[in-house]
């Protein structure tokens, strides 16, 4: 079964053709990174106008690269939300139009669910994943810990309360005048930094909580920057982040970036391990742990998670040794960031391997609702 997926939730115009949920036949992404770098972040209406220009050529290219025609496509998948409503409208309108003109069923896909299924693209077959699995989604607008009991059986264990990790990366990069997007540039700069140079807070919230909060960490970084500027430029006044960031030496930026990144990785990994151990106590052994979303591309997060999961296998209970779960994250970085392959792949599983597809074309309305169900 071949599904053509369309993704326009933010600033990537993407289209992909995926067969049977896992075999990627094409995956075309038109990035707007350079366009939004000038403003240090995504301007919604600018993103929407760019989608209008790019969406049809991207769809045509994806279909051509897949070596097929519209007659070979069984269904259309599209991101229905959450995201920037003006961007989502472009994708859903195009998907709905194709649905009517080509007489194809259309499958709406939740953006976060798409990220969850990204790891299935690397698995090689529809039966490639083992359940139950724990999934940590880490992206610009959301963090969730999800117990995945089957291909379409989710339980949310923890979620974002304020700033998500990806958003914090972007804001901190802007404070340090490092550029946009924040995740890749902070990861690069942090390589030369001291992770222990700054004692930044780790917000674990109330005891036992699996929710996330990174607003305080972002503020702590800003306070460190202001403190440095006040001490070294006592006679100057500054009105915005970019002016302050330009006064910071490279060593200071590297150390603060490394310390910030370490604080984020500590909280994400500790919460995920806590969720795993909680399930163990309840009698549920998660066979796999998945990282998904844009921040799952962060090499330090992958390194920290690999080390902490390996330690799980070193613990021995009274009855038998604990077998460490398998850690999965997308091998291809293009499956970490927003892409249409994950949307087309997810549609296959969301529709129960195509068995629940509606034959009649339909109109899909976008939504900003973050609820998975």
Secondary structure as GFF3:
##gff-version 3
##sequence-region A 1 373
A	DSSP	beta_strand	2	7	.	.	.	ID=ss1
A	DSSP	beta_strand	12	19	.	.	.	ID=ss2
A	DSSP	beta_strand	23	31	.	.	.	ID=ss3
A	DSSP	alpha_helix	33	37	.	.	.	ID=ss4
A	DSSP	alpha_helix	44	65	.	.	.	ID=ss5
A	DSSP	three_ten_helix	70	72	.	.	.	ID=ss6
A	DSSP	beta_strand	75	81	.	.	.	ID=ss7
A	DSSP	alpha_helix	85	102	.	.	.	ID=ss8
A	DSSP	beta_strand	105	110	.	.	.	ID=ss9
A	DSSP	alpha_helix	111	116	.	.	.	ID=ss10
A	DSSP	three_ten_helix	117	119	.	.	.	ID=ss11
A	DSSP	alpha_helix	120	123	.	.	.	ID=ss12
A	DSSP	beta_strand	133	138	.	.	.	ID=ss13
A	DSSP	beta_strand	143	150	.	.	.	ID=ss14
A	DSSP	beta_strand	153	159	.	.	.	ID=ss15
A	DSSP	alpha_helix	165	175	.	.	.	ID=ss16
A	DSSP	alpha_helix	182	190	.	.	.	ID=ss17
A	DSSP	alpha_helix	215	232	.	.	.	ID=ss18
A	DSSP	alpha_helix	241	245	.	.	.	ID=ss19
A	DSSP	alpha_helix	250	281	.	.	.	ID=ss20
A	DSSP	beta_strand	288	292	.	.	.	ID=ss21
A	DSSP	three_ten_helix	294	297	.	.	.	ID=ss22
A	DSSP	alpha_helix	299	312	.	.	.	ID=ss23
A	DSSP	beta_strand	326	329	.	.	.	ID=ss24
A	DSSP	three_ten_helix	333	335	.	.	.	ID=ss25
A	DSSP	alpha_helix	341	350	.	.	.	ID=ss26
###
